[in-house]
Amino acid sequence: MINYAEKIFIRQYMHEDKKLYAAFHPEVILNSPQYETTGRYLVVLLHPEKGLESFFLNENSNTHTWEMDENDPAIVEEELLEWCSNQISAHLHRDSKAVEV
């Protein structure tokens, strides 16, 4: 059985004097015994002004960046979205290197 918890990760960031965080959860389909992922990430972000914000990010296959789902009502600044995109890309790149060894 696959341990889905290993795919979830948390990153911290600083805003002024506050230490904040974001948790990244790959979306999964529970219908299969393999916990098949959809390619989207649910991000739960401790926002410096708004408190807890949750939203989905999809990979843009042309730019290889992660962008907010167009149907998501959350409003997150471009700087934080770019930071989230970089965190997912770095995490996936690190995992792919681990698999290659």
C-alpha positions as CSV (number, residue, x, y, z in Angstrom):
1,M,0.0,0.0,0.0
2,I,1.2,3.5,-0.9
3,N,2.0,5.9,2.0
4,Y,0.3,9.0,0.8
5,A,1.6,11.1,3.7
6,E,5.1,11.0,2.3
7,K,3.9,13.1,-0.7
8,I,2.7,16.0,1.6
9,F,5.3,18.6,2.5
10,I,5.5,21.9,4.4
11,R,7.7,24.9,3.8
12,Q,8.2,28.0,5.9
13,Y,8.7,31.6,4.8
14,M,9.3,34.9,6.5
15,H,7.1,38.0,6.1
16,E,8.4,41.0,8.0
17,D,9.0,39.5,11.5
18,K,6.5,36.6,11.2
19,K,7.4,33.0,10.4
20,L,4.6,31.6,8.2
21,Y,4.1,28.3,6.4
22,A,2.4,26.5,3.5
23,A,1.4,22.9,3.4
24,F,1.3,21.2,0.0
25,H,-1.0,18.2,-0.6
26,P,-1.1,16.4,-4.0
27,E,-4.7,15.8,-4.9
28,V,-5.5,12.1,-5.1
29,I,-8.3,9.8,-6.5
30,L,-9.2,7.3,-3.8
31,N,-11.0,5.0,-6.2
32,S,-7.8,3.2,-7.0
33,P,-5.7,1.1,-4.6
34,Q,-2.6,3.1,-5.7
35,Y,-4.0,6.5,-4.6
36,E,-3.6,7.9,-8.1
37,T,-2.7,11.6,-8.1
38,T,-4.5,14.2,-10.3
39,G,-1.6,16.5,-10.9
40,R,-3.1,19.3,-8.8
41,Y,-1.9,20.5,-5.5
42,L,-4.0,21.7,-2.6
43,V,-2.0,24.4,-0.9
44,V,-2.9,25.5,2.7
45,L,-1.1,28.8,3.2
46,L,-0.9,30.8,6.4
47,H,-1.3,34.2,4.8
48,P,0.3,37.3,6.5
49,E,-2.9,39.3,6.5
50,K,-5.8,37.0,5.7
51,G,-5.0,34.0,7.9
52,L,-5.4,30.5,6.6
53,E,-6.0,30.4,2.8
54,S,-6.5,27.2,0.8
55,F,-6.4,26.9,-3.0
56,F,-5.5,24.6,-5.8
57,L,-2.5,24.9,-8.1
58,N,-2.3,23.3,-11.6
59,E,0.9,22.9,-13.6
60,N,1.1,25.0,-16.7
61,S,2.7,22.5,-19.2
62,N,4.0,25.3,-21.4
63,T,5.8,27.3,-18.7
64,H,6.4,24.4,-16.2
65,T,5.1,26.7,-13.5
66,W,2.2,26.2,-11.0
67,E,-0.8,28.5,-11.4
68,M,-3.9,29.0,-9.4
69,D,-6.9,27.0,-10.5
70,E,-9.1,29.4,-12.5
71,N,-12.2,28.4,-10.6
72,D,-10.6,29.0,-7.2
73,P,-12.2,31.9,-5.2
74,A,-9.0,32.5,-3.1
75,I,-7.0,35.7,-3.9
76,V,-3.3,35.2,-3.4
77,E,-0.7,37.7,-4.4
78,E,1.6,36.9,-7.4
79,E,4.7,36.9,-5.2
80,L,3.2,34.2,-2.9
81,L,2.0,32.2,-5.9
82,E,5.4,32.3,-7.4
83,W,6.9,31.2,-4.1
84,C,4.5,28.3,-3.9
85,S,5.2,27.3,-7.5
86,N,8.9,27.3,-6.8
87,Q,8.4,25.1,-3.7
88,I,6.5,22.5,-5.6
89,S,9.0,22.5,-8.5
90,A,11.9,22.1,-6.1
91,H,10.2,19.3,-4.2
92,L,9.4,17.4,-7.4
93,H,12.9,18.0,-8.8
94,R,14.4,16.7,-5.5
95,D,12.1,13.6,-5.6
96,S,13.0,12.9,-9.2
97,K,16.7,13.0,-8.4
98,A,16.1,10.6,-5.5
99,V,14.4,8.2,-7.9
100,E,17.2,8.4,-10.4
101,V,19.9,7.2,-8.0
